[in-house]
Amino acid sequence: MKVGINLPSQFPFGSTVQMLEVYEQVGFDSYWSPDHILGVFHPELWSEIPLSDLAADPDAFYDPFCYGAVVGTMTDRPFGISVTDATRRGAADLARTALTLNDLNPGGFILGIGSGEAESLLPFGYPFDKPVSVLEDVLRDLRSLLDHGVMADGGVGRMGLPLQAEGRGSPPVWVAGHGPRMLRLTGEYGDGWIPAWWMKPEEYGEKRKVIAEHAAAAGRPAPVSSLLPFVLFAESQDAAAEMFEREPLGKLFGLFAMGHIWESHGLQHPLGNDSKGFVDVIIHDLDADDLRDVADTIPFEMVCEVLFVGNVDELATQFEGYARNGLEHVVLANITGVVGGMDEIIARGMELPMLKNVLSDL
């Protein structure tokens, strides 16, 4: 299995420089940056989250394409976006940017794209009523521009940049598909599949097969099977449970679980049990005091349906199930320190390279 890692894509850039030096020694296969404007922490609660010692503002995200233009020249590994959306950036802009970064970055570029999330769209005046329809239109033109250099409608719109970078080929498009329609689009247009929502390994395998069937029907090879898991290292899952109880604001990650998961725990999601979790939660819209109250009610077991938590052995066991179901290139998002802060980051410092080595052997 190939193992990629999300970089600390926030101000200040010195954090990236420091971590990239470490990650290069570990030997990760790819580097990634999310495309967020707002983050997953409420700004009024940020000072109470241990990770706030590392950054003054939880929403200080760099533009990932500009960031990738810098980071991509600092390594010979591929740089990818995990992931952008089709509402803020159209097909022509995405194609030109992808071709540019694929040509200029020594390791090449991977364009991760999905239908988007409310938090990066609605607060900034972007529509979010038909995001999958918007994505389908963009993917159709994007695929045509990257493959043939022209828009799908056969008009005069074209790319003058070379479609193939020497020694690297064309920039692959990885789609963050989850529901039935998105799985179809992943198969029809994607070179890779990069889901970010937690799911059971068996569900992952079933969706992978559906994608492969759609790809075959479209005359395309099956996309590379990836996964974007949020990982929190701890001495053990039991030790992590104790930390989350001592620092309950960390349990607010449970807000990003779908409403049906809340219902299965006998709870009511603040947005209702028809909530899609990551897709529709804008944590900045919620009252900080209400969030403190909600955090106390979230069980650790539900947090573990959003995050991958544990020591190297426990995490390896969790990922082994996905490997058996076809996972080929995992992209880790390390959030160690959300509970425990710097003490945990220091104590678990050697576990990320250990996990990388274990996963590479799967």
N, C-alpha and C positions, 0 to 999 in steps of 0.2 A: 504494500500500500504506500502511496505517496502521502507526504504529510506537509501541509502548508500551515501558515500562521498569520493571524491578523496582527498588524503593526499598531502601535499606539498613535493613531492618526489625529492627534490633537495638539494644540499649542501647550507647551513649547516644543519646538522641533528637536531640541536637544535630547528629549526622551527617546525619539525615534533613532537618532544617531547612536545613542547608548545601547538600545535594545538590538538594533540591527547588527552591531558588532558581535553581540552574544549569539544571536540567531545564526549568523554566518558560521560561527564555530560549531554550533549544534548541527548544522547541515540541513536545514529545512529545504523542501523542494520548491516552495513558492511563497510569495508574500502578498498580503491582501490589505485592503482598506475598505471600511464601510462607507456608504454615501448617506450620511445623516447630517441634518442641520440641528435638530434637537436630539438629545440623548434619552437615556432610560431612567435618569434620576431627576426628581423634582428639585429645582434650584433652591427652594426654601429649606429642603432637607439635606442638601449636599454637605453642609458643614458637619452634619451628624453621621455621615458615611465615612468610614475609615479611609477609603480611597481618596478623599478630598485632600489628604496630605500631599498627594502627587500632582494635583491640578486645581487651579483656582476656580475654574468654571466647567461644569459638566457638559456644557453645550459648545465648547470651543473646538469644533471639528474643522479640520482643513478640508477644502475641496479635494476630493480623492483623485481627480484627474490631474490637477496641478501638483498635488502631493506625489502622485505616481511618476510624474515627469522628473521629479528630483530623485526620489527613492530608486526609481528604476535604473538610474545611471550609477548607483552605488553598489550594484550586485549583478551577477550574471544569471540570477534566478528570475523566473517569470513574476510579473507584478499583476495582480488582478483587483477588480472592484467587486465588493461583496455586500450588497449589490446596489446598482442604481435603478431608476425606474424610467418608464417610457413617457411619463407626463411632463417632467421637467426638461427632458432632452429628447429631441426628435431623431429620426433615423439618420438624416444626413449629418447632423452634428456628431452623433454617436459613431457613425462609420468613419468620418474624418479623424476624430480623436483616437479611435481604436487603431486606425492605420498609422497615425502619427506616432503613438506610443509604441506600437509594435515595431516600427522602424527604428526609433531612436533609443529604446531601451535594449541593452545587450541581451537580456533574458526574454524579451518579448512581453506581450500584454494579453491578458484575458479579460474580456468584457462580461462581467456578471450583471444580469438584468432581471427585473421582476415587474410586477404590476404596482408595486409601491405600498407604502404604509401611510396612514392618516397623519402621523406626527410630522412627516416631512413635506406634507402637501397642504392640508387644510389651514394650518396656522399662517401660511404664507400666500394664501389666496389661490392656490391651485385646485382644480376640480378633483373629486374623488368618487364620482358617481358611477362611472363605467370604466374602471382602471384596466380590466382584462381586455375589453374591446380596444382600448387605446393601445395596449401592449401588442395585441395581435396585428394591428395595422402597422405599428412601428417595426415589429419583427419581420413582417413580410418585405418591407422596403429595405430594412437593414440587411437581411440575408441576401437580397438581390444586389445591393451595393457592394457588399463584401465579396460575394462570389463572382459577380459579373461587371461590377463597376457602374451600374446604371440603376435607376429607379424601376420598381416593378411595373409601373404603368407604361413603360416604353417611351416616355417623354425624353426631354433633353437633359434632365437632371443626371449628372454623372460624377464619378470620382476620378480625378486626374492622378492621384497618388498611386504608386505601385500597390497592387492587391496582395502581393507576396513579399515578405521581408526575406532577404537573403539568409538562408540557413534556418529560417523559422516558419516559413509559410505564412498563412493568413491568421489574423487574430481570432482565436476561438470565442464563441458566444456561449456562456453558461447561463441557463435559465433557472430561476428560483420558482419552480413549479410545485404546487401542493394539491389543489383540487383537480377534478377531472378535466376541465377545460385547459388548465395550466399544464397538466401532464401531456395533453395532446400537443400544445404549442411547444413544449420542451422537445418532444420527439420530432415534430415537423421542422423546427428551426434551430434547435440547440445542438451545440457541439459538446455540451456538458450539462449536468443537472446539479444544482447547488441549493437544496432546500435548507431552510434555517429553523423551521419549527421542529420541536421534539416529536418523535414518533417511535413506536416500538420497532425493533429490527425487522420483524415479520411484515409490518406495514410498509417499511422501507423497501423490502424485497418485492412486495406485490406492486408497489408504484413503479419501481424500476422496470418490471416486466411490462407494465402498461406503456411506459415511455418507449421501450424497445419495440413494441408492436406498432406504435404510431410512427416511429422512425422508419421501420421496415416498409410500412404502407406508403410512406413518402419517398421511398428509395434512398434513404439516408442511413448511415451507420448509427448504431446505438450510441447515444451520448455517454461521455465519461460520467461515472456515478460518483458524486461528491456529497459532502454534508458539512454544514457550518454549525458546529456545536459550541455552546458556551460552557467552558470548563473551569471548575473551581477545585484546586488542589487542597487537600486537608490531610491530617494525620490518618483519618478514617472517616467514613460516612457518619459514624456515631459521634465522633469529635466535632464534625461539621454541624450536626444537628444541635449540639450544645452551644456552639458559637452563634448559630442563627437564633437560638432562644435568648442568648445574652444580648444580641444586637438585632432585634427583630426587624429593623428597617430593611435589612438585607432580604427579608422574605417578600418584599414588595415585587421581586421578580415574578412572584406568583401571579401578578396582575396580567402578565403576558401569556398565561395559560388560557386556552379557550374556555368559554363559559361552561361547556359540557363537562370539563374537568372539574371546575368548581362545584357543579351540581353533583358529580360523583362523590365529592367529599362532603356533601350536605351543606354547601355554602352558596351564597349569592354573589356573583361577580358584581362589582360596583357599576358596570355598564350593562348588567343583565346577563342571564345565562345563554343568550344568543351572541355574546361577544366573541369576536374572532381573535382575541388576545393581541398578539404583536401587531396585527393588521390595523386594529381600530382604537387601541389605547393611546391617548395623548396624555401622558402623566402630568404634564404642565397644566392641563385643564382641571385637574382634580385638586381638592382642598388639602393643604398640607396636614392640617390637624386630623382630617378624616383619614388620611393615609396612615398616620400613626396608629389610629384605632384599628384600621383594616389589617395592618401588618401583624398585630398581635393575634389575629384570628386565623392567619394562614398557616396551615400545617407544613412542616418540613417536607413531608412526603410529596406535597404538591409542588414545592420548589424543585424537587428532583424530577418533575415532569416538564421542567423548563431548562434546568441546568444539568450538566454531567458533573457529579460531585464525588470526591473520594481520593484515596491514595493511588499510586501508580497501578497496583495490582487490581484494585476495584475498578478503576477506569478502563484498564485493559480488558477486563472481563466484559464491561459494558460495550466497548467498541468491537470486541470479537464477534458479537452477534451481528453487527452491521457488516463486518467483513464477510461473514458467511452468507450474507444476503446481497453481496455485490458491491460494497463500498470500495472504491478504488483510490480516491484522493480526498482525504479529510482535511478541512481547513479549521484549525483550532482558534477559538477566541478565548484567551486566558483572562479570566476575571478574578483570579486569586487576590485576596485582600479586600474584597467587598465586605467580608466579615474578617476580623482579625488584623486588618491593616498591614502596615509594614512588617510587623512581627511575623505574620503568616507568609508574606512575600519572601522574606529572608529565610524563614524556616523551610519553605518548600522550593527554594531556588534551584535545587538539582533535580526536582521531579519532572519538570517539563522536558529536559533532554532525555531523561530515562524513558518517559512515555513515548517520546518521538521514536526512540530506538525500538521499543516494543512494537509500536504501530507499524513501523517500516517493515517489520518481519511478518506481519499478518498477511 
